[in-house]
Amino acid sequence: MALKREIQGVVLQKAGDKATILVERRVMHPRYHKFVKRFKKYLVHDEKNETRAGDTVVAIECRPLSARKNFRLKAVLAKGVE
């Protein structure tokens, strides 16, 4: 069985069973040898509707649930401020 990717990010918005999370990674710039931030947004399936905007969550890779949803919610690490 292949290893499932886990991503950690902050919930930007919530609509139905979908949550959009922003994942930040730090990479070294090839020329300037300085760490820079790179961002990517993922759609996560939140079946129990336990997330809100601002929460820090962990999502795990799964089978495709829709055209752009390939992750499902694993855990809520921290609640956001609202």
C-alpha positions as CSV (number, residue, x, y, z in Angstrom):
1,M,0.0,0.0,0.0
2,A,1.3,3.4,-0.9
3,L,1.9,6.0,1.8
4,K,-0.7,8.7,2.1
5,R,0.4,12.3,2.1
6,E,-0.5,14.4,5.0
7,I,-0.8,18.2,4.7
8,Q,-1.2,20.8,7.4
9,G,-2.7,24.2,6.8
10,V,-5.1,27.0,7.8
11,V,-8.8,26.9,6.7
12,L,-9.5,29.9,4.5
13,Q,-13.2,29.3,3.8
14,K,-15.9,26.7,4.3
15,A,-18.8,25.8,2.1
16,G,-20.9,22.7,2.7
17,D,-18.6,19.7,3.1
18,K,-15.7,21.5,1.5
19,A,-13.0,23.4,3.3
20,T,-10.3,25.4,1.4
21,I,-7.0,25.2,3.2
22,L,-3.8,27.1,2.6
23,V,-0.6,25.1,2.9
24,E,2.7,27.0,3.4
25,R,6.1,25.4,2.7
26,R,9.5,26.9,3.0
27,V,12.0,26.4,0.1
28,M,15.5,27.7,-0.4
29,H,15.9,30.2,-3.2
30,P,18.3,28.7,-5.8
31,R,20.3,31.9,-6.3
32,Y,20.0,33.9,-3.1
33,H,20.1,30.9,-0.7
34,K,17.4,32.4,1.4
35,F,14.3,30.6,2.6
36,V,11.1,31.8,0.9
37,K,7.5,30.9,1.5
38,R,5.5,29.1,-1.2
39,F,1.7,28.7,-0.8
40,K,-0.8,26.3,-2.3
41,K,-4.6,25.9,-1.8
42,Y,-6.2,22.5,-1.4
43,L,-9.9,21.4,-1.2
44,V,-10.5,19.1,1.8
45,H,-13.6,17.0,2.5
46,D,-15.0,17.8,5.9
47,E,-17.9,15.4,6.4
48,K,-18.7,16.2,10.0
49,N,-18.5,20.0,9.5
50,E,-16.1,20.5,12.4
51,T,-13.9,23.2,10.9
52,R,-14.3,27.0,10.7
53,A,-12.3,29.7,9.0
54,G,-9.0,30.2,10.8
55,D,-8.6,26.7,12.1
56,T,-5.3,24.8,11.7
57,V,-6.0,21.3,10.4
58,V,-4.3,18.2,9.1
59,A,-5.7,16.4,6.0
60,I,-4.8,13.0,4.6
61,E,-4.8,12.0,0.9
62,C,-7.6,9.8,-0.3
63,R,-9.3,8.7,-3.5
64,P,-10.7,11.5,-5.6
65,L,-14.0,12.7,-4.1
66,S,-14.7,15.3,-6.8
67,A,-12.8,17.0,-9.6
68,R,-10.5,18.9,-7.2
69,K,-11.0,17.2,-3.8
70,N,-8.3,14.5,-3.1
71,F,-7.9,15.0,0.7
72,R,-10.1,14.4,3.7
73,L,-9.9,15.9,7.1
74,K,-7.9,14.0,9.7
75,A,-7.7,16.3,12.7
76,V,-8.3,19.9,13.9
77,L,-5.1,21.0,15.6
78,A,-6.1,24.5,16.8
79,K,-9.2,26.6,16.7
80,G,-9.0,29.9,14.9
81,V,-10.0,33.3,16.3
82,E,-13.4,34.6,15.1
